[in-house]
Amino acid sequence: MRKPRLPFLSGFCLFVIIVTACSNFEEVKVGSPTGLRINRLRASEINLEVLLPIENPNNKKFKVTTIDLDVSLNEHYLGKIRNVDQVLIPGKSKDIYTLSLEMEMNNLLSSFFSVLNILASRRVNLEIKGFLKVRSGIFTMTIPVKEIDEVLIFKEFP
């Protein structure tokens, strides 16, 4: 008697679909930050929002699941930033997204006074290094980030 070939064929078809879907994948592009708003200052952390351009040239939507960044303002290291919320990026989109973030300050006293001095100016040099993890279905991609740019500090977003 012949063995049924259905499990082998279905497994092979699934493999072909996955390989074909991955072959058309284009890199998600992260641009320079365009704005920064500080929502809350606490003793050891800052709650802030960053306006960040992200381009998804793919047909599939993505979700930014993990943000792990080192941040410096005016060449002064402030600390580590992690995301508060996940951000959904639709397919075939190019837009500026608001990322809600929490920053743990490295050197609490010196970082706090540096932030207060920097808040007096409208423009700061923002340096961000680290990575974003983006997920679409079962696939995850790590996007390296290294941006240095001058940004405006808004009291309210435009």
Backbone bond lengths (Angstrom), bond angles and torsions (degrees), N, CA, C in turn:
res aa  C-N    CA-C-N  psi(-1)  N-CA   C-N-CA  omega(-1)  CA-C   N-CA-C  phi
1 M - - - 1.440 - - 1.523 110.34 -
2 R 1.330 116.11 144.29 1.463 121.16 179.40 1.517 110.85 -82.81
3 K 1.321 115.01 143.42 1.463 120.06 175.90 1.523 108.33 -81.45
4 P 1.316 117.08 144.15 1.458 118.52 176.96 1.529 110.33 -66.17
5 R 1.331 115.65 139.25 1.464 121.15 -177.73 1.528 111.71 -99.41
6 L 1.302 116.92 4.41 1.459 120.22 -176.08 1.525 113.33 -59.55
7 P 1.342 121.38 -46.73 1.470 119.22 179.78 1.525 112.39 -60.81
8 F 1.336 117.47 -40.33 1.460 120.08 179.15 1.525 110.88 -65.57
9 L 1.333 117.09 -45.97 1.469 120.87 -178.49 1.522 111.57 -64.65
10 S 1.327 117.51 -42.11 1.467 119.09 179.98 1.526 110.84 -67.06
11 G 1.318 117.76 -37.77 1.466 120.75 176.45 1.515 111.73 -65.21
12 F 1.338 116.27 -41.97 1.468 120.41 178.58 1.529 110.96 -64.89
13 C 1.334 117.43 -42.23 1.475 121.23 178.42 1.527 110.76 -62.33
14 L 1.319 117.35 -41.91 1.464 121.00 178.05 1.524 110.56 -62.28
15 F 1.330 117.27 -41.98 1.462 121.35 177.90 1.529 110.88 -61.57
16 V 1.330 118.05 -44.94 1.469 122.08 179.78 1.523 110.66 -62.94
17 I 1.324 117.70 -41.20 1.470 121.26 179.59 1.524 110.44 -63.96
18 I 1.319 117.59 -43.65 1.469 120.97 -179.66 1.519 110.92 -64.86
19 V 1.329 117.50 -45.22 1.469 120.78 -179.99 1.519 110.68 -64.35
20 T 1.333 117.77 -41.26 1.463 121.48 179.24 1.521 110.89 -66.20
21 A 1.319 117.88 -41.15 1.466 121.09 -179.65 1.518 111.03 -65.12
22 C 1.319 118.33 -36.62 1.462 121.71 -178.68 1.521 112.20 -74.50
23 S 1.317 117.72 -24.80 1.463 119.69 -175.06 1.523 112.63 -70.18
24 N 1.325 118.28 -23.65 1.459 121.66 -178.48 1.522 112.68 -95.65
25 F 1.302 118.45 10.12 1.458 121.94 -175.13 1.522 111.07 -75.25
26 E 1.330 116.49 130.09 1.462 122.06 174.96 1.522 108.70 -110.86
27 E 1.320 116.09 151.78 1.459 121.72 -176.50 1.525 111.23 -69.37
28 V 1.328 115.67 136.93 1.458 122.43 174.29 1.523 107.33 -77.84
29 K 1.334 117.26 131.84 1.465 121.30 -175.73 1.524 110.35 -104.93
30 V 1.330 115.29 132.04 1.464 122.39 177.95 1.520 107.47 -112.50
31 G 1.338 117.21 124.15 1.460 121.44 -177.98 1.512 112.80 -93.96
32 S 1.312 114.91 -171.10 1.463 121.93 179.29 1.523 110.09 -75.25
33 P 1.330 118.02 143.67 1.464 120.75 177.42 1.524 110.74 -60.23
34 T 1.336 116.24 140.37 1.460 120.55 -179.52 1.520 113.07 -109.17
35 G 1.313 118.77 -8.75 1.456 120.90 179.09 1.515 111.77 -168.09
36 L 1.320 115.08 160.68 1.458 122.08 -177.34 1.518 108.48 -146.74
37 R 1.324 116.52 132.44 1.465 120.58 175.53 1.520 108.11 -132.10
38 I 1.321 116.02 129.00 1.462 121.32 177.52 1.522 107.41 -95.76
39 N 1.326 116.62 117.47 1.462 122.09 -176.80 1.521 112.94 -88.56
40 R 1.342 116.32 -38.53 1.460 119.06 -174.33 1.519 109.59 -153.17
41 L 1.309 115.93 134.76 1.466 122.38 174.08 1.523 108.06 -108.74
42 R 1.320 116.38 125.79 1.459 121.50 174.62 1.513 107.85 -118.81
43 A 1.306 116.26 177.40 1.462 120.59 -177.39 1.525 112.35 -59.11
44 S 1.323 117.94 -41.85 1.462 119.26 -174.63 1.522 114.13 -119.05
45 E 1.336 117.48 -1.52 1.454 118.31 -179.03 1.522 112.12 -151.33
46 I 1.316 113.70 162.65 1.459 121.79 179.22 1.519 107.74 -125.13
47 N 1.330 116.42 133.67 1.458 121.79 172.30 1.518 106.95 -98.11
48 L 1.330 116.66 123.70 1.459 119.57 -176.10 1.512 111.36 -142.99
49 E 1.336 114.65 166.89 1.454 122.30 175.31 1.515 108.22 -125.22
50 V 1.326 115.48 137.04 1.461 121.79 179.01 1.518 107.63 -120.90
51 L 1.333 116.11 133.03 1.461 121.36 173.41 1.520 107.69 -88.96
52 L 1.332 116.66 119.04 1.459 121.10 -173.00 1.525 110.25 -132.81
53 P 1.354 117.02 121.97 1.465 119.25 176.46 1.528 110.89 -73.81
54 I 1.333 115.57 130.52 1.459 121.81 178.17 1.523 107.73 -133.08
55 E 1.334 115.43 131.58 1.466 120.91 178.55 1.521 109.23 -115.28
56 N 1.325 115.66 124.94 1.459 122.10 176.26 1.528 107.97 -113.21
57 P 1.340 118.84 99.48 1.462 121.07 -178.56 1.531 113.53 -79.31
58 N 1.314 117.80 -2.51 1.466 122.35 -176.77 1.524 111.38 -87.18
59 N 1.321 116.08 161.41 1.466 121.22 177.81 1.519 112.14 -74.91
60 K 1.311 117.10 -24.99 1.469 121.65 -176.62 1.520 111.46 -86.43
61 K 1.329 115.66 145.16 1.460 119.85 173.75 1.519 109.24 -77.01
62 F 1.324 115.13 156.18 1.460 122.17 179.63 1.514 108.75 -129.88
63 K 1.326 114.66 157.27 1.460 120.51 174.33 1.518 107.68 -124.62
64 V 1.339 116.62 127.67 1.463 120.67 173.58 1.524 105.62 -78.35
65 T 1.337 115.77 111.42 1.460 120.16 -174.22 1.518 113.42 -98.55
66 T 1.324 117.12 -32.66 1.464 120.85 -177.15 1.517 109.50 -135.52
67 I 1.307 115.44 134.84 1.462 121.85 173.01 1.521 106.74 -126.05
68 D 1.323 116.21 126.60 1.465 122.18 178.93 1.525 107.05 -138.26
69 L 1.322 116.25 100.57 1.463 121.48 -172.52 1.520 111.55 -132.23
70 D 1.329 115.65 145.24 1.459 122.39 168.93 1.520 106.93 -98.64
71 V 1.338 116.65 133.61 1.460 120.82 -173.69 1.513 111.38 -123.51
72 S 1.338 114.34 137.67 1.463 121.99 173.81 1.518 108.58 -128.78
73 L 1.325 116.22 139.26 1.465 122.30 172.50 1.515 107.62 -115.89
74 N 1.322 115.51 127.96 1.467 121.51 -177.70 1.531 111.19 48.52
75 E 1.335 116.37 46.31 1.465 125.45 176.73 1.531 114.04 64.45
76 H 1.317 117.87 18.02 1.463 122.57 176.80 1.529 108.03 -111.02
77 Y 1.350 116.65 115.79 1.467 120.49 -178.96 1.516 109.83 -64.69
78 L 1.339 115.32 125.59 1.452 119.92 -179.12 1.519 113.47 -100.81
79 G 1.312 117.40 -38.28 1.452 118.67 -179.07 1.508 112.95 153.46
80 K 1.322 114.80 -161.88 1.463 124.02 -175.00 1.519 109.47 -102.01
81 I 1.335 115.61 136.47 1.463 121.37 177.57 1.519 109.33 -111.89
82 R 1.334 114.13 135.90 1.466 121.14 173.81 1.526 108.17 -131.37
83 N 1.329 115.55 154.12 1.461 119.40 -177.08 1.524 112.23 -77.03
84 V 1.345 114.26 147.32 1.456 121.90 174.65 1.529 108.67 -90.67
85 D 1.326 115.78 -44.60 1.463 122.48 -178.25 1.520 110.20 -123.19
86 Q 1.326 115.50 156.72 1.456 120.34 172.00 1.524 108.15 -84.02
87 V 1.337 116.59 150.58 1.463 121.68 -177.56 1.521 108.63 -119.93
88 L 1.341 116.16 128.32 1.456 121.84 178.25 1.522 109.56 -90.68
89 I 1.345 116.51 128.84 1.462 122.71 179.05 1.525 107.05 -114.24
90 P 1.336 118.53 110.58 1.467 120.62 -179.27 1.525 112.06 -64.19
91 G 1.330 115.81 159.03 1.454 121.13 176.47 1.516 111.27 -67.52
92 K 1.330 115.86 151.80 1.471 123.39 179.58 1.526 110.98 49.54
93 S 1.328 116.67 50.69 1.463 120.32 -178.24 1.518 111.01 -126.65
94 K 1.309 114.65 151.43 1.463 122.81 173.76 1.517 104.93 -142.84
95 D 1.333 115.91 106.11 1.457 119.83 -173.24 1.524 109.58 -151.05
96 I 1.317 115.08 170.31 1.463 121.64 175.10 1.524 107.02 -101.36
97 Y 1.326 115.80 123.72 1.457 121.89 -176.24 1.521 110.28 -109.95
98 T 1.326 115.38 145.64 1.457 121.66 176.23 1.523 108.29 -92.96
99 L 1.320 115.77 118.73 1.458 121.47 178.89 1.524 108.92 -103.15
100 S 1.325 117.06 119.54 1.465 122.09 175.83 1.520 107.99 -85.23
101 L 1.322 115.47 122.95 1.460 120.72 -171.14 1.519 111.96 -132.41
102 E 1.322 115.65 154.60 1.466 123.63 171.14 1.514 107.36 -118.27
103 M 1.319 116.79 130.94 1.453 120.96 179.16 1.523 109.74 -114.79
104 E 1.325 115.29 122.35 1.459 121.20 173.69 1.517 107.31 -89.25
105 M 1.324 116.00 120.58 1.461 119.73 -176.90 1.520 110.88 -77.81
106 N 1.325 115.16 140.04 1.460 122.63 -178.15 1.524 110.75 -72.34
107 N 1.309 116.92 -66.10 1.456 122.68 178.39 1.521 106.43 -105.75
108 L 1.311 116.39 98.75 1.450 122.83 -168.89 1.517 114.11 -52.14
109 L 1.307 119.14 -56.18 1.459 121.67 -174.42 1.519 111.88 -66.79
110 S 1.313 117.62 -48.69 1.460 119.67 -178.10 1.522 111.23 -68.34
111 S 1.344 118.10 -37.77 1.462 121.17 178.61 1.520 110.83 -65.41
112 F 1.323 117.30 -41.57 1.458 121.02 -178.56 1.525 110.80 -62.12
113 F 1.336 117.77 -46.05 1.459 120.05 179.42 1.523 111.58 -67.93
114 S 1.316 117.32 -34.50 1.467 120.23 176.57 1.518 110.66 -63.72
115 V 1.331 116.94 -42.91 1.466 120.54 178.84 1.519 110.23 -63.02
116 L 1.318 117.74 -42.44 1.468 120.02 178.86 1.523 111.42 -61.76
117 N 1.336 117.67 -41.74 1.466 120.65 177.33 1.523 111.40 -65.13
118 I 1.306 116.81 -39.88 1.458 121.26 -178.55 1.524 111.02 -69.04
119 L 1.337 117.45 -34.23 1.464 120.60 -179.55 1.523 112.43 -62.20
120 A 1.311 117.36 -22.60 1.465 120.71 179.33 1.528 111.61 -67.48
121 S 1.319 117.69 -25.62 1.466 120.24 179.37 1.525 109.86 -96.31
122 R 1.330 116.52 158.30 1.464 121.65 179.70 1.527 111.51 -88.15
123 R 1.327 117.69 -22.01 1.468 121.64 -177.82 1.528 109.58 -122.63
124 V 1.328 115.12 138.80 1.464 120.58 176.66 1.523 109.25 -135.59
125 N 1.328 115.72 154.07 1.459 120.75 171.71 1.520 107.30 -88.91
126 L 1.319 115.70 116.08 1.452 122.43 -177.22 1.523 108.97 -107.30
127 E 1.337 116.33 125.00 1.461 121.56 176.96 1.522 108.46 -118.41
128 I 1.328 115.43 126.28 1.457 121.71 -178.24 1.521 108.56 -126.40
129 K 1.337 116.36 126.88 1.469 121.91 176.37 1.520 108.15 -132.80
130 G 1.314 116.20 140.87 1.454 120.29 177.60 1.507 111.12 151.90
131 F 1.351 115.91 -139.81 1.460 119.30 -179.32 1.520 111.42 -151.88
132 L 1.331 114.51 157.72 1.459 123.95 170.38 1.523 106.47 -116.48
133 K 1.326 117.37 142.29 1.462 120.49 171.05 1.516 107.31 -107.95
134 V 1.334 114.24 128.79 1.453 121.37 -177.34 1.520 107.86 -118.04
135 R 1.331 116.47 137.82 1.461 120.57 -178.20 1.526 110.41 -126.52
136 S 1.330 114.67 137.82 1.459 122.35 172.83 1.520 106.94 -135.99
137 G 1.318 116.15 109.02 1.463 119.95 -177.01 1.517 110.43 63.25
138 I 1.336 116.36 -122.58 1.465 120.38 -179.57 1.524 112.22 -93.38
139 F 1.325 117.57 -3.49 1.459 121.62 -176.82 1.522 111.05 -95.87
140 T 1.332 116.51 137.75 1.459 122.94 176.90 1.520 108.58 -125.68
141 M 1.344 115.38 139.68 1.461 120.54 179.12 1.523 108.56 -131.87
142 T 1.327 116.77 138.04 1.458 122.04 176.07 1.518 108.52 -99.89
143 I 1.340 116.07 126.34 1.462 122.03 -178.69 1.520 108.24 -110.13
144 P 1.331 117.97 116.60 1.463 119.58 176.36 1.526 110.11 -70.42
145 V 1.331 116.02 143.85 1.462 121.82 179.37 1.519 108.28 -126.29
146 K 1.322 116.14 129.12 1.461 121.50 171.78 1.523 106.30 -148.83
147 E 1.314 116.16 101.09 1.458 122.07 -177.05 1.521 110.10 -129.89
148 I 1.316 115.20 137.21 1.463 121.91 172.52 1.517 105.80 -130.57
149 D 1.326 116.57 120.85 1.456 119.17 -176.45 1.527 110.09 -157.12
150 E 1.316 115.03 159.30 1.457 121.15 174.46 1.521 107.59 -92.11
151 V 1.336 116.84 128.13 1.461 121.19 -178.55 1.520 109.97 -128.25
152 L 1.341 114.29 158.99 1.457 121.47 176.45 1.520 109.34 -89.07
153 I 1.325 116.66 143.38 1.460 121.34 171.66 1.517 105.91 -99.15
154 F 1.344 115.91 119.75 1.459 121.53 -177.91 1.516 109.84 -100.96
155 K 1.321 114.93 142.92 1.454 118.50 167.75 1.525 108.33 -77.40
156 E 1.310 116.65 -38.05 1.462 123.83 173.62 1.514 107.52 -134.45
157 F 1.326 117.24 145.31 1.459 119.94 176.52 1.520 108.76 -69.44
158 P 1.341 116.90 146.26 1.472 118.91 178.85 1.507 111.79 -67.00
